[in-house]
Amino acid sequence: MALKFERFVSPGKGNGVRATARIRRGELVASAEPLASCVSLKVSRGVCQQCFTRRETLLRCSQCKMARYCNATCQKQAWPGHKRECKCLRSLLPRVPTDSVRLAASLIFALLSPSQRSSEELYSLEEHESHLNSMPEQKKAGLSQLASMLELYLQQEGPNLTEELKTALPPSCQDLLSLIAKVTCNCFTISDGELQEIGVGLYPSLSLLNHDCRPNCVMVFEGTKLQLRAVQDINAEEELNISYIETLSLTEERQKQLADQYHFHCQCQRCFSHDKDGLMLSGEEAAWRLLKEAVPKLDDLKGESNWKTLFENSHHLLSAIGAGVPDENLYKLRITDMALDAAIHLQLWEEAMKYGLKTLPAYRQYYPDPHPVHGVQLMRVGKLQHYLENIKEALETFKQAYNIMKLTHGDDYPLMVDLKMKMEECRCDMDHQSPH
């Protein structure tokens, strides 16, 4: 597709991307495959390393015991890229390097394959910022450990790799500390259709996009393919931006995360006005502080997939807190979302629907339409309503989801196909229920 944007120098931000023609809300602005990618370690047992599809059962690589594939076709397609990685993984077993180390290694292996190199990038790997000069010593020390792990990992591939790197990698990337710093600062989180993290990838040209806490573009992924869509009308010469982080947090928290991870101080309109901070902290302070303290502990239970304990604890907290803290309070919303996830995993459908419905007014407040997070949440609640035979309500919820996701995902996106099928099922069910 012909590009509707160009690289430019954004005042106060360095490099950026601006529109060269008018872009309409819902328009696909760009799509890109990664230069390198890897499945996140925490979901590696359930995601195909080739097509990034979630499946209950996957074939496991018999040699490294880590890579998993849908079938023999995916495994065969992956082998040219996996061959070197497999050797490195085998020699380190049972240790497995972090996502950032494996991504950096995948990047190196991609650059060693001439077929993988692209001359069409707006922004080269050489130009990517490492931010090492402005980084606190503690963070630099952490990255140095990752660089040492990367060096150990690459050594397993063979003695000639060091010489190969000198010819294949740009000069600024031959130092492994600089390379790992560039990777951690410029990679994108790859998510599935329901916006759950499944991997990380490097998309060099799209790393040019600057951040805004209320962006005019959003990203969704189909497998590893990144799709950038406009969620506002954008005029020619107007800058395109995305959100680097989950924006459902207080201004202070967002700014800290952006400074720690991306090394800049956000001065967007939302940060300047502290928009929604008051609503996020609404209710009795003593009560919501209890919820705030509970969130990290409950998060740990979710990470361990301890769904029964998570449901019982979050249910108890929400019952005890009562009406003293409104549903829009940030910490109450986070715990309600965890109760919803746990109820779904435990197949407690009535409870799941109750908690899902409680989240929707807050999502509407915090994710101005069209926002993919709001669309996906509506679809989840609609599925629960449909399963529990609240057909009329389900159809209405699905319609709301569709009106958002046709702009954020596009009509041909696999999740949209599923959504349209659900809407049709609701209409058929209602036809059968109505008297003839």
C-alpha positions as CSV (number, residue, x, y, z in Angstrom):
1,M,0.0,0.0,0.0
2,A,1.2,3.5,-0.8
3,L,2.4,5.3,2.3
4,K,0.4,8.2,3.6
5,F,3.0,9.3,6.0
6,E,6.6,10.5,6.1
7,R,9.5,10.9,8.5
8,F,10.0,14.4,9.9
9,V,11.6,16.2,12.9
10,S,8.9,16.6,15.5
11,P,9.5,19.7,17.7
12,G,10.8,18.8,21.1
13,K,10.6,15.0,20.3
14,G,13.2,14.3,17.7
15,N,12.2,12.0,14.9
16,G,8.5,11.4,14.2
17,V,5.9,10.5,11.6
18,R,3.4,12.9,10.0
19,A,0.6,12.4,7.5
20,T,1.3,13.4,3.8
21,A,-2.5,13.3,3.0
22,R,-5.7,13.3,4.9
23,I,-6.3,10.0,6.8
24,R,-9.8,9.1,7.9
25,R,-10.8,7.6,11.2
26,G,-10.8,3.8,10.9
27,E,-8.4,3.8,7.9
28,L,-5.5,1.3,7.8
29,V,-2.4,3.5,7.8
30,A,0.3,0.8,7.6
31,S,0.9,-2.9,8.1
32,A,4.3,-4.4,8.7
33,E,5.9,-7.7,9.5
34,P,8.7,-7.7,12.2
35,L,12.4,-7.7,11.4
36,A,12.6,-10.1,14.4
37,S,10.1,-11.5,16.9
38,C,9.8,-14.1,19.6
39,V,6.9,-15.6,21.7
40,S,6.9,-14.5,25.3
41,L,8.3,-17.0,27.7
42,K,5.3,-16.9,30.0
43,V,2.9,-18.1,27.2
44,S,5.4,-20.2,25.2
45,R,3.6,-23.5,26.0
46,G,0.4,-22.3,24.3
47,V,1.5,-20.1,21.3
48,C,2.8,-21.3,18.0
49,Q,6.3,-19.8,17.4
50,Q,5.7,-19.5,13.7
51,C,2.2,-18.0,13.3
52,F,1.7,-16.8,16.9
53,T,-1.7,-18.6,17.2
54,R,-2.9,-19.7,20.6
55,R,-3.8,-23.5,20.8
56,E,-4.5,-26.0,23.5
57,T,-2.1,-28.6,22.0
58,L,1.1,-27.8,20.1
59,L,3.9,-29.9,18.7
60,R,7.2,-29.4,20.6
61,C,10.6,-29.1,18.9
62,S,12.2,-32.4,19.8
63,Q,15.7,-30.8,20.1
64,C,15.4,-27.6,22.1
65,K,12.2,-28.7,23.9
66,M,11.0,-25.1,24.0
67,A,9.7,-24.0,20.5
68,R,6.1,-25.1,19.8
69,Y,4.2,-25.3,16.6
70,C,0.6,-25.8,15.4
71,N,1.6,-28.6,13.0
72,A,4.4,-29.8,10.7
73,T,3.8,-27.0,8.2
74,C,4.4,-24.3,10.8
75,Q,7.5,-26.2,12.1
76,K,8.9,-26.5,8.5
77,Q,8.3,-22.8,7.8
78,A,10.0,-21.8,11.0
79,W,13.1,-24.0,10.7
80,P,15.3,-21.6,8.6
81,G,14.9,-19.0,11.4
82,H,14.7,-21.4,14.3
83,K,17.8,-23.4,13.2
84,R,20.4,-21.2,14.9
85,E,18.2,-20.4,17.9
86,C,17.5,-24.1,18.5
87,K,21.3,-24.8,18.8
88,C,21.7,-21.9,21.3
89,L,18.6,-23.0,23.4
90,R,19.8,-26.7,23.5
91,S,23.2,-25.8,24.9
92,L,21.7,-23.7,27.7
93,L,19.0,-26.1,28.9
94,P,17.3,-26.1,31.4
95,R,18.0,-22.3,31.5
96,V,16.0,-20.2,29.1
97,P,17.1,-16.6,28.3
98,T,14.7,-13.7,28.8
99,D,12.4,-12.4,26.1
100,S,14.7,-9.4,25.4
101,V,17.8,-11.7,25.0
102,R,16.0,-14.1,22.7
103,L,14.6,-11.1,20.6
104,A,18.1,-9.6,20.3
105,A,19.5,-12.9,19.2
106,S,16.6,-13.4,16.7
107,L,17.4,-9.9,15.3
108,I,21.1,-10.9,14.9
109,F,20.1,-14.1,13.1
110,A,17.7,-12.2,10.9
111,L,20.5,-9.7,9.9
112,L,22.8,-12.6,9.1
113,S,20.3,-13.7,6.5
114,P,20.5,-11.4,3.4
115,S,16.9,-12.2,2.5
116,Q,15.7,-10.7,5.7
117,R,17.3,-7.3,5.2
118,S,15.1,-4.5,3.9
119,S,16.2,-1.3,2.2
120,E,12.7,0.3,2.4
121,E,12.8,1.2,6.1
122,L,12.2,4.8,7.0
123,Y,14.2,4.2,10.2
124,S,17.2,2.0,10.3
125,L,18.5,-0.1,13.2
126,E,21.6,2.0,13.1
127,E,19.5,5.1,13.9
128,H,17.6,3.6,16.8
129,E,18.4,5.2,20.2
130,S,20.0,3.1,22.9
131,H,19.7,5.9,25.6
132,L,22.7,4.5,27.4
133,N,24.2,7.9,27.9
134,S,21.1,9.2,29.8
135,M,20.4,6.0,31.6
136,P,20.7,5.6,35.4
137,E,23.6,3.3,36.5
138,Q,21.2,0.8,38.1
139,K,19.4,0.2,34.8
140,K,22.6,0.1,32.8
141,A,23.9,-2.6,35.2
142,G,20.7,-4.6,34.6
143,L,21.2,-4.3,30.8
144,S,24.8,-5.3,31.2
145,Q,23.7,-8.6,32.7
146,L,21.4,-9.1,29.8
147,A,24.2,-8.4,27.4
148,S,26.4,-10.9,29.1
149,M,23.6,-13.5,28.8
150,L,23.2,-12.6,25.1
151,E,27.0,-13.2,24.6
152,L,26.9,-16.6,26.4
153,Y,23.8,-17.5,24.3
154,L,25.4,-16.6,21.0
155,Q,28.6,-18.4,21.8
156,Q,26.7,-21.7,21.6
157,E,26.1,-21.1,17.9
158,G,29.7,-21.4,16.9
159,P,33.1,-19.8,17.0
160,N,32.7,-17.9,13.7
161,L,29.7,-15.9,14.8
162,T,31.7,-13.0,16.2
163,E,33.4,-12.4,12.8
164,E,30.0,-12.7,11.0
165,L,28.6,-10.0,13.3
166,K,31.2,-7.5,12.2
167,T,30.1,-7.7,8.6
168,A,26.3,-8.1,9.2
169,L,25.6,-5.6,11.9
170,P,25.8,-1.8,11.8
171,P,28.8,-0.5,13.8
172,S,26.6,0.8,16.7
173,C,25.0,-2.6,17.1
174,Q,28.1,-4.7,17.3
175,D,28.5,-3.8,21.0
176,L,26.0,-6.2,22.6
177,L,25.1,-3.8,25.4
178,S,24.1,-1.1,22.9
179,L,22.1,-3.7,20.9
180,I,20.2,-5.0,23.9
181,A,19.5,-1.3,25.0
182,K,18.1,-0.5,21.5
183,V,16.0,-3.7,21.5
184,T,14.4,-3.1,25.0
185,C,13.6,0.6,24.1
186,N,12.3,0.0,20.6
187,C,10.4,-3.3,20.7
188,F,6.6,-3.6,20.5
189,T,4.5,-6.0,22.6
190,I,2.7,-8.3,20.2
191,S,-0.8,-9.1,21.4
192,D,-3.5,-11.6,20.3
193,G,-7.0,-10.7,19.1
194,E,-8.2,-10.1,22.7
195,L,-5.2,-7.8,23.4
196,Q,-3.4,-10.3,25.6
197,E,0.4,-10.3,25.3
198,I,1.9,-13.2,23.4
199,G,5.3,-11.9,22.2
200,V,7.7,-9.1,21.3
201,G,8.8,-7.8,18.0
202,L,10.9,-5.2,16.3
203,Y,9.3,-3.0,13.5
204,P,12.0,-0.5,12.7
205,S,10.0,2.1,10.7
206,L,7.1,2.1,13.1
207,S,9.5,2.8,16.0
208,L,9.5,6.3,14.6
209,L,6.0,6.9,16.0
210,N,5.9,9.1,19.0
211,H,3.8,8.6,22.1
212,D,0.6,10.3,23.3
213,C,-1.5,9.3,26.2
214,R,-4.6,9.9,24.0
215,P,-3.2,8.9,20.6
216,N,-4.7,9.3,17.1
217,C,-3.6,5.8,16.0
218,V,-3.8,2.3,17.5
219,M,-2.0,-0.9,16.8
220,V,-3.6,-4.4,16.5
221,F,-1.8,-7.6,15.5
222,E,-2.8,-10.4,13.3
223,G,-0.2,-13.1,14.1
224,T,3.0,-11.0,14.0
225,K,1.7,-8.6,11.4
226,L,1.3,-5.1,12.9
227,Q,-1.7,-3.1,11.7
228,L,-1.7,0.6,12.4
229,R,-5.2,2.3,12.2
230,A,-6.3,5.8,12.7
231,V,-8.9,6.4,15.5
232,Q,-9.3,10.1,14.7
233,D,-9.4,12.0,11.4
234,I,-5.8,13.2,10.7
235,N,-5.0,16.1,8.4
236,A,-2.0,16.3,6.1
237,E,1.2,17.4,8.0
238,E,-0.4,16.4,11.4
239,E,1.8,14.0,13.5
240,L,0.7,10.4,13.9
241,N,1.1,9.0,17.4
242,I,0.4,5.9,19.4
243,S,0.4,5.0,23.1
244,Y,3.6,3.1,24.2
245,I,1.9,1.9,27.4
246,E,-1.4,0.9,28.9
247,T,-3.1,4.3,29.6
248,L,-5.4,3.2,32.3
249,S,-3.3,4.6,35.1
250,L,-2.7,7.9,37.0
251,T,-0.7,10.6,35.3
252,E,2.2,10.2,37.8
253,E,2.3,6.4,37.1
254,R,2.2,6.8,33.3
255,Q,5.0,9.4,33.4
256,K,7.2,7.2,35.7
257,Q,6.8,4.2,33.3
258,L,7.6,6.3,30.2
259,A,10.6,7.9,31.9
260,D,11.9,4.5,33.2
261,Q,11.3,2.5,30.0
262,Y,11.5,5.1,27.2
263,H,13.6,7.9,28.7
264,F,11.4,10.9,28.1
265,H,9.0,13.1,30.1
266,C,5.5,13.0,28.6
267,Q,4.0,16.5,28.0
268,C,0.8,15.5,26.2
269,Q,-2.5,17.3,26.8
270,R,-3.8,14.5,29.0
271,C,-0.7,14.6,31.3
272,F,-0.8,18.4,31.4
273,S,-4.4,18.5,32.6
274,H,-4.2,15.3,34.8
275,D,-7.3,14.2,33.0
276,K,-9.4,11.6,34.8
277,D,-7.0,11.4,37.9
278,G,-9.8,12.6,40.2
279,L,-12.2,10.0,38.9
280,M,-9.7,7.2,39.2
281,L,-9.2,8.1,42.9
282,S,-12.9,8.6,43.7
283,G,-14.5,7.2,46.8
284,E,-13.4,6.8,50.4
285,E,-9.6,7.0,50.5
286,A,-9.1,4.6,53.4
287,A,-11.2,2.0,51.5
288,W,-9.5,2.3,48.1
289,R,-6.1,2.3,49.6
290,L,-6.9,-1.2,50.8
291,L,-7.7,-2.1,47.2
292,K,-4.5,-0.5,46.0
293,E,-2.4,-2.6,48.4
294,A,-4.2,-5.8,47.3
295,V,-3.7,-5.3,43.5
296,P,0.0,-6.6,43.3
297,K,-0.8,-9.6,45.5
298,L,-3.8,-10.5,43.3
299,D,-1.7,-9.9,40.2
300,D,0.8,-12.5,41.4
301,L,-2.1,-15.1,41.8
302,K,-3.1,-14.3,38.2
303,G,0.4,-14.8,37.0
304,E,0.5,-18.2,38.7
305,S,-2.9,-19.1,37.2
306,N,-4.2,-19.7,40.7
307,W,-7.8,-18.8,39.6
308,K,-9.7,-20.2,42.5
309,T,-7.8,-18.3,45.1
310,L,-7.8,-15.2,42.9
311,F,-11.6,-15.3,42.5
312,E,-12.2,-15.9,46.2
313,N,-9.9,-13.1,47.3
314,S,-11.1,-10.5,44.8
315,H,-14.8,-11.4,45.4
316,H,-14.3,-11.0,49.1
317,L,-12.6,-7.6,48.7
318,L,-15.2,-6.3,46.4
319,S,-18.0,-7.4,48.7
320,A,-16.4,-6.0,51.8
321,I,-15.7,-2.6,50.2
322,G,-19.4,-2.1,49.2
323,A,-20.6,1.2,47.8
324,G,-18.0,3.3,49.5
325,V,-15.8,3.1,46.4
326,P,-17.5,3.6,43.0
327,D,-16.9,1.2,40.1
328,E,-14.9,3.9,38.3
329,N,-12.2,3.9,41.0
330,L,-9.0,2.6,39.3
331,Y,-8.1,0.0,41.9
332,K,-11.7,-1.3,42.2
333,L,-11.8,-1.6,38.4
334,R,-8.5,-3.5,38.3
335,I,-9.8,-6.0,40.9
336,T,-13.2,-6.3,39.2
337,D,-11.3,-7.2,36.0
338,M,-9.3,-9.8,37.8
339,A,-12.5,-11.3,39.3
340,L,-14.0,-11.4,35.7
341,D,-10.9,-13.2,34.4
342,A,-10.9,-15.7,37.3
343,A,-14.7,-16.4,36.9
344,I,-14.3,-17.1,33.2
345,H,-11.4,-19.5,33.9
346,L,-13.5,-21.3,36.5
347,Q,-16.6,-21.3,34.2
348,L,-18.6,-19.3,36.8
349,W,-20.6,-17.7,34.0
350,E,-23.2,-15.8,36.0
351,E,-20.5,-14.2,38.2
352,A,-18.4,-13.4,35.2
353,M,-21.2,-11.6,33.5
354,K,-22.0,-9.6,36.7
355,Y,-18.4,-8.5,37.0
356,G,-18.1,-7.8,33.2
357,L,-21.2,-5.5,33.3
358,K,-19.7,-3.6,36.2
359,T,-16.6,-2.7,34.2
360,L,-18.4,-1.3,31.1
361,P,-19.3,2.2,32.4
362,A,-15.7,2.7,33.6
363,Y,-14.3,1.4,30.3
364,R,-16.5,3.9,28.5
365,Q,-15.0,6.7,30.6
366,Y,-11.4,5.7,30.4
367,Y,-11.2,4.4,26.8
368,P,-12.8,7.1,24.5
369,D,-14.3,5.5,21.5
370,P,-13.1,4.1,19.3
371,H,-10.6,2.2,21.5
372,P,-9.8,-1.5,20.9
373,V,-9.7,-2.3,24.7
374,H,-13.3,-1.1,25.1
375,G,-14.4,-3.0,22.0
376,V,-12.8,-6.2,23.1
377,Q,-14.3,-5.9,26.6
378,L,-17.8,-5.3,25.1
379,M,-17.3,-8.5,23.0
380,R,-16.3,-10.5,26.1
381,V,-19.4,-9.4,28.0
382,G,-21.6,-10.0,24.9
383,K,-20.4,-13.6,24.7
384,L,-21.3,-14.1,28.4
385,Q,-24.8,-12.6,27.8
386,H,-25.3,-14.8,24.8
387,Y,-24.2,-18.0,26.6
388,L,-26.6,-17.2,29.4
389,E,-29.4,-16.7,26.9
390,N,-29.8,-12.9,27.5
391,I,-30.1,-12.7,23.7
392,K,-31.5,-9.2,23.3
393,E,-28.9,-7.7,25.7
394,A,-26.1,-9.7,24.0
395,L,-27.0,-8.4,20.5
396,E,-27.0,-4.8,21.8
397,T,-23.6,-5.3,23.4
398,F,-22.2,-6.9,20.3
399,K,-23.5,-4.0,18.2
400,Q,-21.6,-1.6,20.4
401,A,-18.5,-3.7,20.1
402,Y,-18.9,-3.8,16.3
403,N,-19.2,0.0,16.0
404,I,-15.8,0.3,17.8
405,M,-13.9,-2.6,16.3
406,K,-14.8,-1.9,12.7
407,L,-12.6,1.2,13.2
408,T,-9.9,-0.3,15.4
409,H,-9.6,-3.7,13.8
410,G,-11.2,-3.5,10.4
411,D,-14.0,-5.6,8.9
412,D,-11.6,-8.5,7.8
413,Y,-9.9,-9.0,11.1
414,P,-10.5,-12.6,12.4
415,L,-12.0,-11.4,15.6
416,M,-14.5,-9.3,13.6
417,V,-15.5,-12.3,11.6
418,D,-16.3,-14.1,14.9
419,L,-18.2,-11.0,16.2
420,K,-20.4,-10.8,13.1
421,M,-21.1,-14.5,13.4
422,K,-22.2,-14.0,17.0
423,M,-24.5,-11.1,16.0
424,E,-26.1,-13.3,13.4
425,E,-26.6,-16.1,15.9
426,C,-28.4,-13.6,18.2
427,R,-30.7,-12.5,15.4
428,C,-31.5,-16.1,14.5
429,D,-32.2,-16.9,18.2
430,M,-34.5,-13.9,18.4
431,D,-36.4,-14.9,15.2
432,H,-37.0,-18.3,16.7
433,Q,-38.2,-16.8,20.0
434,S,-40.7,-14.4,18.4
435,P,-44.3,-15.6,17.7
436,H,-45.1,-16.3,14.1
